Amino acid sequence: MSIGKEYLRVVRERFVVLKEQGEKTFAQLDEEDFNWTLNEASNSIAVLIQHVSGNMVSRWTDFLTTDGEKPDRNRDGEFETKQMSKTQLMECWEHGWHVFLDALESLDEQDLLKTVLIRGEAHSVIDAIERQMAHYAAHIGQIMFIGKQIKGEQWKNLSIPKGESDAYLQRMLKGQ
């Protein structure tokens, strides 16, 4: 397998894991939890879902041929609180991920060094992918942190629980 194909395979897997972490958080939340904020300066999970989805649709629609900041995107509007049901938020989330993963899947190794524009600034495709990895990981980390704050003691850990690192390592080494 070529380096380019391997890179695209690995990066797609990493994005899918990020998506799943967000979804495992959503599964633990009640309808009203999606709009919880710590204070006026904080974003709710609902706002973060709208922003991530809006970013994905803008950046990844016609990814190789148009600027990633589409003229019809209302980025500021993504940060406004809207009353949306959990179902509507999940549809928004899925739409963004569908656009993004389809675009990522359509790339081949010859595309990786092509140049794309984001807000008029040139980036290699690799750079654009890595830029989005950092962006989406940061926001999904926020989503998970907010979910953990809301659920408190009822939070179901999404990684290795505190105090269980050695046991986890032993299970991994034994192939379990």
N, C-alpha and C positions, 0 to 999 in steps of 0.2 A: 504494500500500500504506500502511496506517495505521502510526503509530509503534508501537502495541502489537503488531501482527502482525510488524513488522520486528524488534522486540525479541525476541519469542519465537523467531523464525527464527534470529537471530544467536546467541542464548544457547544454543539447542539445538546449533547447529553447534560452538560452543566446548566444550560438554560432550562431544560426540562426539570432538573432537580430544583432549581429556584422556583419555578412555577408550582411544583408539588409542595414546596415548603409554604408558599402562600396559601395554597388550597388546604393544607393540613391545619393552618391557623384558622382559616375561614370556617372549617368544619366544627371548630370548638366554640364558635361565637353565636350569640343570639342576635336576632334582627337589630335590636337597639344598640348592640355593641359596635356596629360598623360606623356609627356617627359619634362615638365617644372621643373627646379630646381632653387632654390634661389642662389646657388653657387656650386663650385666644390665639396665641402664636403657634399652636400645634396643629398638625394635620390629623384628621381622622383616617381610619382605614378606608372609608368610602372615598375620601378625597384622593388618597394615594392610589386606589384602584383606577379612578377616573384619569389621574395623571399618567400612570404607567401605560394604560390602554391608549390614551391620546397620543403619547409619545410614540408608542409602537406603530400605530396607524400612520402617523405623520412620517416617521423615519423610514418605515419599511414598505410603504406603498410606492411602487415604481422606484425601488431602492437604487438601482444602477443608473437610472435615467433622469431623475428629478431631484431637486434639493430636498433634503430630509426635513426641512421646516416648511411644510405646505402652507400656502397662503390662506387656506380655509381653516387652519387650526386655531383654536381659541385657547392657548395655553393658560392664560390667566383664569379663564372660565373653569378649567379643570380643578382649580383650587377653591372654587366656591362651593359651599355646602348645598347640596341638592337632596331633596327627599327621594331616595330611591330604595326600593325593597332589596332584600338580599338576593332575590332572583334576578332583578334588574342589574345589580352590581356584578353578579356572576356572569351574566350575559355580556356586560361591558368588558370584564376581565377576559373572557373567552374570545371575544372578537379581537381584542388587541393581540393576544397570543396567537390566534389563528393567522392573522396578517403577518405577524413577525416570523413565526416558525415556517410558514409557507415560503416566505421570501428567503429565509436562511436555507431552507431545503433546496431551493432553486439554484443556489450558488454552486459553482464548481471551482476547482483549484485555479483555473485560469482567471477567475474573477478576483481573487484575493489581493492582487496588487493593482487592480484598477482604482481609479480615483472617483470618489463620490463627494458631494457637497452637503454640508450641514450648516445652515445659516450663511451660505456663501463661502464657507471655509472648506478647503480641500482636505480630504482624509483618504488614506488607503482603505480598502474594504476591511482589511485586518484591523486597522485602527478604529474604524467605525464599529466593528463588532465588539472589540475590547472596550471601547467607550460605553457601549450599551450594557455590556456585562457589568461593569462597575456601577453604572446608573441603576440598573434593575436590581442588582444585589443590595445596594444601599437601601432602596425603597422597600424591598421585601424584608430586609433586616428590620426596618422601622415597623412594618406591618407585624412581624413576629414579636417585636418588643412591646408594641401596643397591646397585642393580644395577650401576652404574658401578664402585663400590668392589669388588664381587665379581669382575667380569669383567676389571678392569684394562685391560691393553693389548688384550684381545680385544673390548672394548666397541665396539659399532657406534653411532656418534653419532646422536642423534635430532633434532638441529638442525644449525645451520651449524657445521661443524668449525672448530677454531682455525686461524687463518691463512687461511681461505677466504672471509672476508666480502666482499671486493671482487669475487671471481669469482662468488660467489652473487648479489650485487647486479646484476652485469652480465647474468647469465643471466635474472634476473627482469625486468630492463628490456627484454631482447630477447624476452621472452615464452616462454622455454624452461622 
